[in-house]
Every structure is written in structure tokens, then in C-alpha cells.
Amino acid sequence: MKIATFNINGIKARIDALPAWLKEAQPDVALLQEIKSVDEAFPRSVFEDMGYNLETHGQKSFNGVAILSKLPLEDVTRGLPGDESDEQARYIEATVMGDTAPVRVCGLYLPNGNPAPGPKYDYKLDWMARLYDRVKELLADETTFVMAGDYNIIPQAEDAAKPESWRDDALFRLESRTAFRKLINLGLTEAFRARTAGPGHYSFWDYQAGAWNRNNGIRIDHLLLSPQAADMLVDCQIDKDVRGRDKPSDHVPVWIDLAA
């Protein structure tokens, strides 16, 4: 089962690039972030005609997450538990029936948090605390799950081309990295680092200041695996070349292959 995460930075802007990548990469499941569309306006037919089932959790102009799946989706839930007043569309879950096991896929768009410190950073840390609680629930149920998306977290200095320029940024502040490490310390596996070591691997290059051409990137799109899912991990790769194509997102897809 090939499961990908991809922050598309707007479905309208990526209406050609996203289908082109799907045809090439052929993921069984694609977790999308920043669709920037209400559910009713999402161009469902484009993806349904490609054989994908589709579930969205959108909002106008901002945020928004979606699941595309060639396999049936069951028990779909929208919104991260823990704060009923939170109206931002950043989280969606569904169960995908694999050949050998069901896999719970959890798609997330974690808050950016800038400027930090401040209310937006407080919201980020509160959101991560709620995510921690959700992970504990899934682990207690012994669910096989993949929690994937744009985490807006640079886990270590080697995950940035110029870590010194991110030192005071919400993506790299110690509190952010500590909260991310707490998630992993519950018993999760960070899929990319389970397969690839060392610096120079990025999933985001800003549109500004020639970041792509200078390879001034950061790695902020992650797939965290439950122990059961980690046992099934075959591979994890970053589709870096997508960033150099026509009308790209500032993120690129990251994907895993599970023996599920």
C-alpha cells in the first residue's frame, strides 16, 4: 500500500499538477493539505474519474485537508478531538482496507505558529498537545495507523539547509521540536529517518529568494507510524523533482510503501 502526503497549496492552483503527479506516482492513498476550498467547491469529478474515493474537510480560502484513496474508506472522521471551538479544518481520519490489514490514515495540517511567541504559537502547541492525546488513544486501541501531513516542524538541524536562519522560527523553536519528539517517544517511527540518514533531504522550498534553485529547503512533511505500521514499512521517499515542474506547490510529496 503506497501512502503519500502532499501539501498542494491550493487545489485551484494545482488542478493540473496534482492529477499529473497522481498518474505518475500511482499512490493508493494520498493525504492532501491546504486544499483551500470548501467541500462543495472541491473538483471531485477530476479525481473520481481517476478511480479515487474522496473525503474532504475544507474551509474557504485557508487550510483544508483531504484523503484520496483507490481503496474503500471507512469510518471517516473530521477535526482533531479536544477543542470543540476549533473551527480550522486541519485534520481528517479514515480506515483503509489493505490486502492484509486495515490501516487508519490520519491526515493533518499542523499550525505554522508564527509569529512566536504569541497567540498563534500558543495555538500550535495546544494543537500538538491534542494530537499527543489522539496518538495515545490510537495506541491504546492497538490501531495500525499512519499519521501524515505537513507538521510545520523541522525536527533537527540537519533537516534545514540553513538551520541558523530558522532558530527563532515557530517551525524550529525548541518547544516545537520537543513536542514533536514527545509524539515519537510514545512509540512512533518517523518513516523517512527510518530509511534515510544524513542532511540534504527536504520537502519544502519557499517561493521567495530563489530557494529552490539554491536548494535552500527544509523537511517539514512527515509520516509517523504506529508500531504495527512500522513493522510493515518497505520504503519511504521524497518526490523532490516535483518542485521543479510547471506551477508547483512549495511542498513536494513524501510517500511510504507498506506491506499491507
Secondary structure as UniProt FT lines:
FT   STRAND          2..7
FT   TURN            11..16
FT   HELIX           17..25
FT   STRAND          29..33
FT   HELIX           39..41
FT   HELIX           44..48
FT   TURN            49..51
FT   STRAND          53..57
FT   STRAND          65..69
FT   STRAND          73..78
FT   TURN            81..82
FT   TURN            84..85
FT   STRAND          91..97
FT   STRAND          102..109
FT   HELIX           119..140
FT   TURN            141..142
FT   STRAND          145..150
FT   HELIX           157..159
FT   HELIX           163..166
FT   TURN            167..168
FT   TURN            170..172
FT   HELIX           174..185
FT   TURN            186..187
FT   STRAND          189..190
FT   HELIX           191..195
FT   TURN            209..215
FT   STRAND          221..225
FT   HELIX           227..231
FT   STRAND          233..238
FT   HELIX           240..244
FT   STRAND          254..258
//
